[in-house]
Structures are given as C-alpha cells and as structure tokens.
C-alpha cells in the first residue's frame, strides 16, 4: 500500500491537470502519455484494486503473495525513482 501511495503522489506531481483525480485515472493518464508502460500500468492497477479492496473491507488481510507483491513494489520503486530524477514540467 505504501508503494502505491508513493506512486500516486509522484504521478499527481507529474500529470498535468491531475487535481483530485483518483489513482485509476492517474494510471490511465500515465499510460496514455507514455509516462508508464502498459506493463507498469497493469501492475499498478492490480495493486490499486487490492488496495481498494482492503480500504473498503472486501479484503481482510494486508499480505500479498510474493509473486504479486514483488513485481508491483519493484514497478512502484522504479516509477518513483525515474520520475523523481526527471525534472517536473
């Protein structure tokens, strides 16, 4: 969840007109503008759906299987690292 929060903050900073758009729109906008690859957007959206399930009580545990967690957290780390290294527009 923390990696998704970090990605959301960075995407919001790097997305023109981000305002109060929900994360799924920021992910879509990032994919549409080339800030995110299709694969990155897919991993982030999977993580977003799990996060939403936990936030709304549909999922009751905070542990994600390693096969899902590793690609999502690695993707989030890479996106945050790359976007924070690039100057904001």
Phi, psi and omega in degrees: 000321181295324179294325178291324177298316179298316179297317180300317180298314182292318178297320179299319179291332185254008182247115178301134178070024183298319179046236180249029179301142176290162184303320182298327177286324176295320178296314180298315179298318178299319178291319181295327183267356179087004175292326178242145171282166178299321181293317178299315180299321179296312179299315181295321180292323175300314178297321179298318180295321177294316179301316180296320178299320179290317182295330183256012174077009179279332177245132187254000179235152184264355182272135178249140178302141182307324181297333177266321186292316185300309180296323182291314181291320177298317178297314179299316180299315181298316181297312180298316180299313182293315183288328178286334178282335181274142177293143178285149180266000000 
